[in-house]
Amino acid sequence: MGPKAKKSGSKKKRITKADRLKQLQEEEEKRQKEEEEARVKYEKEEMERLEIQRTEKEKLQKLEAKDLERRNEELEELYLLEACFPEAEKLKRDSRLLSQWKHYTQCDGSPDPSISQEINTFISLWKEEANETFEAVTAKSKLVLNLIEKLKLILLETPSYDLQEKNIIQYQGSILELQELLHLKFNIATEILLRQASTLADLDSGNMEKVIRDENVTLYVWANLKKNPRYRSIRFSETQIGFEIPRILATSDIALRLLHTHYDHVTPLGPVPTAPQEHTSTVTYFGKDEVKSVEAAVSKDLQEEYNEQENESNAVHEEETKVDEQGGIEGQTSSVQEEPEATKYELEMKLLSETVSAAQLLLLENAPEKPYFSEENEVDLCQFTALGGVHHLDILELPPQCKPRKGWMIVEILKEGLQKYTYPPETAEDFETENAFPPIEVMLEVHENVIFFENPVVARWDAEGKHWKTDGISNVSYKSEDRLITFSLETLGPVTLIQDAHVNMPYQSWELRPLDVNKVLLTVTTVFTEIQIQIKENLCMLASIKLNDKKHSSILEEKWMTPVSFIIALKEAGLNIFPTGHSHFYVVINYKLPLVEVKAYRQMALLSSAFAFGWSKWNTVCDSKKVVFQVREHLPKEEPIQNPNWTLLMFSGDRAQSLKINESSDAFSEALKEETEFHSTLYHMVKDFASKEAMKKVRCSNCQFVDSVCHMLLSTRLLSYS
């Protein structure tokens, strides 16, 4: 046999202590080397970062210095462009004077409501007219309502600095007198109608029922002639409107009247915004002093010129000097007179510019305190608004009826006139049961021209407290498809339907886009609706409404109105997108400094002929001293772009910049966009990337158009309420 093979798996060599120390030393050296490399790398990166930061800082400092250097020049150019605002105000003043003159020259017999003598004469003469039928009063009411509307527009359209306290008292007094007289005339006409109830009785029921419709008023009246205790359900013909009356009323000598006025003459007149006294007086006296000083300087210059001319002329022959002197004086006088006229005009426009700016700022002023109400269930008219007019519900005592006598109609006329029937009676001693006077059920149709985004709330008028209340009303049911609301009232009286005035606030988004020369489209999107408003020159129009993404027709569409009239009409239709000074108490807003807002709206209006502006989600992230929105050049002849390229701008009132981020960025940053600069105005900011054609359109914008766009932006407060 051969020799045995050696075993392959010999024992591992043991690691000595020296080897272990060597291994640890190598690992330590490796770790130190890695740490050193990491430190060197970090220092290098930190140096690079600091260098970038330093260069960025230097770049920003240079841009800031450049912005500061041209600041005065840019502000001067903006001042010249913003001269359109006082110019527009001057045109509005001229227009008001012209309308007064036109009314004077028309001689149509209607009074000028702003002249107290004329309106007082009109009221006195109408009071003397007797025995007017309901149809006659309805016809006359058109003129009366027109006069009331004119007075309200004077109070709203006249700038606060042009309104004197005595004028406000006079106009509001005239409004109240006209309202009270109109309602009195309707009461008298109702009494005349009810005297003829027996002659107008229905053949089937034996009772009288009458419906008179007009564009401003609808009368529903029912006279209980038969007193049938089983006839307790009253429905007016061809309507769902009516009453469910208790047995005691069905057997009483009464009439039921529902007078639906499509206007509201019950709610007290709101306060008229007035400019702070200090500002008004300062501007007024400053203006007078300036004008006087200019006139004094002018007269002095004229005198000096005249004296100089006279002295020179004495050195020449008398005959020649007379001719020369006359010609010279005339020439010098005309040239000097031209100069002060220009100076006075510039001064007037400067003062007007200051007062217009102050009035615009006043529009954005928030009330410091929430209104306080002492009574429970009182309607807060700062939070809610009455819509669809007022329904005057009355139980009336049936007046003596006309009786035929030998071809004559004889009627007993009560000296006290139309009397209300007290229900429930003040003393109920003769009635044992507690439910002898149950509530009266009322069924009303909601006005077709009013939009309720939520179920309407019924409110009744408290004549003693002079306010709307929600108590004493039960079993309210609303059928939105039929626009029918049913409820029970303990006592009949004026009722109205109210809605939260801020149901469409805050807005979800908005866009302002040019349509044509001096014509833009403002789109405001809310939770419930999308409202599109067209603006051109000094007029506004409702372009379209969408409810739940479906087009909704409105009586206001295609009707051009002045901005103030348009805002009133939209509010009355339930489309309120116009915050008030108290709105911030009822809506979670994105507060911005009023001065920043005003400057932004003014400059957006200036640019609106050629640039589109849009909502940005980053506006809610930046602080109250800055606003952020999107902007892009948009010439009206351009075709609609699927995904337009918007630029994101941030504006602080005295500095505008393009932001590096966009709407789809993950986080907000105020970093400046590459290859852009700081500017002191929005106008010069967009000028950097705008075409010559766009800037030409901006400079050629109509002053009334710019003013109207600005007024609508100030009224909607898009940057704070979206």
Disulfide bonds with the S-S distance in Angstrom:
none
